[in-house]
């Protein structure tokens, strides 16, 4: 239909689609029981396979030029629903309202806001399977090392992230500057960490810990109003050295840090 890709929506569509899309379906374990949400379906290459394997598919698309293409391809399929608009403004509870699995090649320029939006709706979303920039997937899924960040911890707080496979940049049109990756986030039903430390308190400490990248945990946490002597003593009590950097500390260690510093 003469569709032109738009930079403002971060549109890069798969050209070497067959192998990659089949692998997406495989690792996402899409089956006849799954209600799927796809964000940014583009021209519907992945949508077609999701409809074939899933129970129903709700696509969220912002580009009105793609609406005709998608409706022409799929409107006769009773399993297909198209919601036009910005995914960040969609009320998932109202528009979806049932348990869903997200499988999508999301717009890279709003990766973090989309992930946060999906996590906010964790009462109906159990599993997230998304294509993102390779370096972003590496950061989110990093279990150790300098790649870990506030984003890493913010995902770990709610679920388990896993790097699944790499998609070379040459598999897209237009060809982007970097490779992509497909990753998963399986959200916890047991609210394991939320039961230990509430959301506001957790992020207060994590953001403080990462506030200045080159500073150690002792210096960064002192900005919360603790004296360095008090911090050193309390951190030592749980076996954490004050000269460690924020990215080297695991989420379980953060739970301990917050516990001892919040103790009255």
ZIHUNOR-V462817 format. One record per residue. N is the residue number from 1. RES is the residue in three letters. SS is DSSP state (alpha for helix, beta for strand, coil for the rest). OMEGA is omega as a letter, one per 20 degrees, with the letter a starting at -180 (none if undefined). Layout:
BEGIN
n=N res=RES ss=SS omega=OMEGA
n=N res=RES ss=SS omega=OMEGA
END
This chain:
BEGIN
n=1 res=UNK ss=coil omega=r
n=2 res=UNK ss=coil omega=a
n=3 res=UNK ss=coil omega=r
n=4 res=UNK ss=coil omega=r
n=5 res=UNK ss=coil omega=a
n=6 res=UNK ss=coil omega=r
n=7 res=UNK ss=alpha omega=a
n=8 res=UNK ss=alpha omega=r
n=9 res=UNK ss=alpha omega=r
n=10 res=UNK ss=coil omega=a
n=11 res=UNK ss=coil omega=r
n=12 res=UNK ss=coil omega=a
n=13 res=UNK ss=beta omega=r
n=14 res=UNK ss=beta omega=r
n=15 res=UNK ss=coil omega=r
n=16 res=UNK ss=coil omega=a
n=17 res=UNK ss=alpha omega=a
n=18 res=UNK ss=alpha omega=a
n=19 res=UNK ss=alpha omega=a
n=20 res=UNK ss=alpha omega=a
n=21 res=UNK ss=alpha omega=r
n=22 res=UNK ss=alpha omega=r
n=23 res=UNK ss=alpha omega=r
n=24 res=UNK ss=alpha omega=r
n=25 res=UNK ss=alpha omega=a
n=26 res=UNK ss=alpha omega=a
n=27 res=UNK ss=alpha omega=r
n=28 res=UNK ss=alpha omega=r
n=29 res=UNK ss=coil omega=r
n=30 res=UNK ss=coil omega=a
n=31 res=UNK ss=coil omega=a
n=32 res=UNK ss=coil omega=r
n=33 res=UNK ss=coil omega=a
n=34 res=UNK ss=coil omega=r
n=35 res=UNK ss=beta omega=a
n=36 res=UNK ss=beta omega=r
n=37 res=UNK ss=beta omega=r
n=38 res=UNK ss=beta omega=a
n=39 res=UNK ss=beta omega=a
n=40 res=UNK ss=coil omega=a
n=41 res=UNK ss=coil omega=a
n=42 res=UNK ss=coil omega=a
n=43 res=UNK ss=coil omega=r
n=44 res=UNK ss=coil omega=a
n=45 res=UNK ss=alpha omega=r
n=46 res=UNK ss=alpha omega=r
n=47 res=UNK ss=alpha omega=a
n=48 res=UNK ss=alpha omega=r
n=49 res=UNK ss=alpha omega=r
n=50 res=UNK ss=alpha omega=r
n=51 res=UNK ss=alpha omega=a
n=52 res=UNK ss=alpha omega=a
n=53 res=UNK ss=alpha omega=a
n=54 res=UNK ss=coil omega=r
n=55 res=UNK ss=coil omega=r
n=56 res=UNK ss=beta omega=a
n=57 res=UNK ss=beta omega=r
n=58 res=UNK ss=beta omega=r
n=59 res=UNK ss=beta omega=r
n=60 res=UNK ss=beta omega=a
n=61 res=UNK ss=beta omega=a
n=62 res=UNK ss=coil omega=a
n=63 res=UNK ss=coil omega=a
n=64 res=UNK ss=alpha omega=r
n=65 res=UNK ss=alpha omega=r
n=66 res=UNK ss=alpha omega=a
n=67 res=UNK ss=alpha omega=a
n=68 res=UNK ss=alpha omega=a
n=69 res=UNK ss=alpha omega=a
n=70 res=UNK ss=alpha omega=a
n=71 res=UNK ss=alpha omega=r
n=72 res=UNK ss=alpha omega=a
n=73 res=UNK ss=alpha omega=a
n=74 res=UNK ss=alpha omega=a
n=75 res=UNK ss=coil omega=r
n=76 res=UNK ss=coil omega=r
n=77 res=UNK ss=coil omega=a
n=78 res=UNK ss=coil omega=r
n=79 res=UNK ss=coil omega=a
n=80 res=UNK ss=beta omega=r
n=81 res=UNK ss=beta omega=r
n=82 res=UNK ss=beta omega=r
n=83 res=UNK ss=beta omega=r
n=84 res=UNK ss=beta omega=r
n=85 res=UNK ss=coil omega=a
n=86 res=UNK ss=coil omega=a
n=87 res=UNK ss=alpha omega=a
n=88 res=UNK ss=alpha omega=r
n=89 res=UNK ss=alpha omega=a
n=90 res=UNK ss=coil omega=r
n=91 res=UNK ss=coil omega=a
n=92 res=UNK ss=alpha omega=a
n=93 res=UNK ss=alpha omega=a
n=94 res=UNK ss=alpha omega=a
n=95 res=UNK ss=alpha omega=a
n=96 res=UNK ss=coil omega=r
n=97 res=UNK ss=coil omega=r
n=98 res=UNK ss=coil omega=r
n=99 res=UNK ss=coil omega=a
n=100 res=UNK ss=beta omega=r
n=101 res=UNK ss=beta omega=r
n=102 res=UNK ss=beta omega=r
n=103 res=UNK ss=beta omega=a
n=104 res=UNK ss=beta omega=r
n=105 res=UNK ss=beta omega=a
n=106 res=UNK ss=coil omega=r
n=107 res=UNK ss=coil omega=a
n=108 res=UNK ss=alpha omega=a
n=109 res=UNK ss=alpha omega=r
n=110 res=UNK ss=alpha omega=a
n=111 res=UNK ss=alpha omega=a
n=112 res=UNK ss=alpha omega=r
n=113 res=UNK ss=alpha omega=r
n=114 res=UNK ss=alpha omega=r
n=115 res=UNK ss=alpha omega=r
n=116 res=UNK ss=alpha omega=r
n=117 res=UNK ss=alpha omega=a
n=118 res=UNK ss=alpha omega=r
n=119 res=UNK ss=alpha omega=r
n=120 res=UNK ss=alpha omega=a
n=121 res=UNK ss=coil omega=a
n=122 res=UNK ss=coil omega=r
n=123 res=UNK ss=coil omega=r
n=124 res=UNK ss=coil omega=r
n=125 res=UNK ss=beta omega=a
n=126 res=UNK ss=beta omega=a
n=127 res=UNK ss=beta omega=r
n=128 res=UNK ss=beta omega=r
n=129 res=UNK ss=beta omega=a
n=130 res=UNK ss=beta omega=r
n=131 res=UNK ss=beta omega=a
n=132 res=UNK ss=beta omega=r
n=133 res=UNK ss=beta omega=a
n=134 res=UNK ss=alpha omega=a
n=135 res=UNK ss=alpha omega=r
n=136 res=UNK ss=alpha omega=r
n=137 res=UNK ss=alpha omega=r
n=138 res=UNK ss=alpha omega=a
n=139 res=UNK ss=alpha omega=a
n=140 res=UNK ss=alpha omega=a
n=141 res=UNK ss=alpha omega=a
n=142 res=UNK ss=coil omega=r
n=143 res=UNK ss=coil omega=r
n=144 res=UNK ss=coil omega=r
n=145 res=UNK ss=coil omega=a
n=146 res=UNK ss=coil omega=r
n=147 res=UNK ss=coil omega=a
n=148 res=UNK ss=coil omega=a
n=149 res=UNK ss=coil omega=r
n=150 res=UNK ss=alpha omega=r
n=151 res=UNK ss=alpha omega=r
n=152 res=UNK ss=alpha omega=a
n=153 res=UNK ss=alpha omega=a
n=154 res=UNK ss=alpha omega=r
n=155 res=UNK ss=alpha omega=a
n=156 res=UNK ss=alpha omega=a
n=157 res=UNK ss=coil omega=a
n=158 res=UNK ss=coil omega=a
n=159 res=UNK ss=beta omega=a
n=160 res=UNK ss=beta omega=a
n=161 res=UNK ss=beta omega=r
n=162 res=UNK ss=beta omega=r
n=163 res=UNK ss=beta omega=a
n=164 res=UNK ss=beta omega=r
n=165 res=UNK ss=beta omega=a
n=166 res=UNK ss=beta omega=r
n=167 res=UNK ss=beta omega=a
n=168 res=UNK ss=coil omega=a
n=169 res=UNK ss=alpha omega=a
n=170 res=UNK ss=alpha omega=a
n=171 res=UNK ss=alpha omega=a
n=172 res=UNK ss=beta omega=r
n=173 res=UNK ss=beta omega=i
n=174 res=UNK ss=coil omega=a
n=175 res=UNK ss=coil omega=r
n=176 res=UNK ss=coil omega=a
n=177 res=UNK ss=coil omega=a
n=178 res=UNK ss=coil omega=r
n=179 res=UNK ss=coil omega=r
n=180 res=UNK ss=beta omega=r
n=181 res=UNK ss=beta omega=r
n=182 res=UNK ss=beta omega=a
n=183 res=UNK ss=beta omega=r
n=184 res=UNK ss=beta omega=r
n=185 res=UNK ss=beta omega=r
n=186 res=UNK ss=beta omega=a
n=187 res=UNK ss=beta omega=a
n=188 res=UNK ss=coil omega=r
n=189 res=UNK ss=coil omega=a
n=190 res=UNK ss=coil omega=a
n=191 res=UNK ss=coil omega=a
n=192 res=UNK ss=alpha omega=a
n=193 res=UNK ss=alpha omega=r
n=194 res=UNK ss=alpha omega=r
n=195 res=UNK ss=alpha omega=a
n=196 res=UNK ss=alpha omega=a
n=197 res=UNK ss=coil omega=a
n=198 res=UNK ss=coil omega=a
n=199 res=UNK ss=alpha omega=a
n=200 res=UNK ss=alpha omega=a
n=201 res=UNK ss=alpha omega=r
n=202 res=UNK ss=alpha omega=a
n=203 res=UNK ss=alpha omega=r
n=204 res=UNK ss=alpha omega=a
n=205 res=UNK ss=alpha omega=a
n=206 res=UNK ss=alpha omega=r
n=207 res=UNK ss=alpha omega=r
n=208 res=UNK ss=alpha omega=a
n=209 res=UNK ss=alpha omega=a
n=210 res=UNK ss=coil omega=a
n=211 res=UNK ss=coil omega=r
n=212 res=UNK ss=coil omega=a
n=213 res=UNK ss=coil omega=a
n=214 res=UNK ss=coil omega=a
n=215 res=UNK ss=coil omega=r
n=216 res=UNK ss=coil omega=a
n=217 res=UNK ss=alpha omega=a
n=218 res=UNK ss=alpha omega=a
n=219 res=UNK ss=alpha omega=a
n=220 res=UNK ss=alpha omega=a
n=221 res=UNK ss=alpha omega=r
n=222 res=UNK ss=alpha omega=r
n=223 res=UNK ss=alpha omega=r
n=224 res=UNK ss=alpha omega=r
n=225 res=UNK ss=coil omega=r
n=226 res=UNK ss=coil omega=r
n=227 res=UNK ss=coil omega=a
n=228 res=UNK ss=alpha omega=r
n=229 res=UNK ss=alpha omega=r
n=230 res=UNK ss=alpha omega=r
n=231 res=UNK ss=alpha omega=a
n=232 res=UNK ss=alpha omega=a
n=233 res=UNK ss=alpha omega=a
n=234 res=UNK ss=alpha omega=r
n=235 res=UNK ss=alpha omega=r
n=236 res=UNK ss=alpha omega=a
n=237 res=UNK ss=alpha omega=r
n=238 res=UNK ss=coil omega=r
n=239 res=UNK ss=coil omega=r
n=240 res=UNK ss=coil omega=a
n=241 res=UNK ss=coil omega=a
n=242 res=UNK ss=coil omega=a
n=243 res=UNK ss=coil omega=r
n=244 res=UNK ss=coil omega=r
n=245 res=UNK ss=coil omega=a
n=246 res=UNK ss=alpha omega=a
n=247 res=UNK ss=alpha omega=a
n=248 res=UNK ss=alpha omega=a
n=249 res=UNK ss=coil omega=a
n=250 res=UNK ss=coil omega=r
n=251 res=UNK ss=alpha omega=r
n=252 res=UNK ss=alpha omega=r
n=253 res=UNK ss=alpha omega=r
n=254 res=UNK ss=alpha omega=r
n=255 res=UNK ss=alpha omega=r
n=256 res=UNK ss=alpha omega=r
n=257 res=UNK ss=alpha omega=a
n=258 res=UNK ss=alpha omega=a
n=259 res=UNK ss=alpha omega=a
n=260 res=UNK ss=alpha omega=a
n=261 res=UNK ss=alpha omega=r
n=262 res=UNK ss=alpha omega=a
n=263 res=UNK ss=coil omega=a
n=264 res=UNK ss=coil omega=none
END
